[in-house]
């Protein structure tokens, strides 16, 4: 709860106004003294900041200025012993913002209480709202993780669990949207918006309309602009728009363009050798490929393996028996094609028609066969 007028006023200030002030972080961790040292680390405008101070009777102070609230880590080393099993150090992750913040604990940072931070108060409130739904989801996952491979084949249990998860997700999303509506100026709202409105396979038009309802001060903040970039990229890769061309290198070192496949239906498949869901979907795509490859349908595999993953990439292609064209920059999610198409999670795919227009996104399992069946009327 907001306890005084000053904190209430700060809650209503635009992020830009808050950024004009600085922060002071006062800490008190028991009665620790030298050589116990506190380390504070965070990022501001893409710049990593690290600071440290020796504790005096458990007390320490950090100060600075942020352009916007930021996730920060506070770590305290209780001694100077470097061997991990004897070293005494503990840490916590919290939100740092331009305010007078206190962190106190009778013994360790892990048990510390944060006060004076509207952002941390908002985050705690959100977690409290989410807790009932998260508990249900966690319990289902815990049961599933303890099941044997044979038990996981129980279709009745899987169906029931799936329905519970669906209802739970709906409730989880509803409280997230309620939080956004109740706290439009909060920095936490930006993260919640990304989680709810920019989730996997999100609708960019719907997201854009809801983003426009946020206060201008939030929308033009650095974090807000990043969300807008995601939405704009989503619009550029939505169904009905022309697929953006890109060039990458195949397994033999030859340059391959997406436009080289013009005149065919091509499924651009972003995947990686380490991605279990991707590998699990490969047999399904292989069936579709073999069924429709003679009807102007093909697949362009774009691996998001890293620069040290070439061997794993080629090994996965061979092991999964993937006959279609495979390309990769071996730069992970920083690959130009991944950035161009806004791919932040895999598997992810885009179905492009012979004229180069995106006609479907993220087709998996039976959805892929249903769509191709409609196209080729088989």
PyMOL commands that set and color helices and strands:
alter all, ss='L'
color gray80, all
select helices_A, chain A and resi 5-12+15-18+109-111+118-146+151-153+155-182+187-197+204-211+216-219+222-236+258-261+276-295+310-319+332-334+336-340+366-376
alter helices_A, ss='H'
color red, helices_A
select strands_A, chain A and resi 23-29+37-44+47-54+59-64+70-77+89-96+100-105+113-115+247-249+255-257+265-271+297-303+325-328+348-352+358-361
alter strands_A, ss='S'
color yellow, strands_A
deselect
rebuild
show_as cartoon
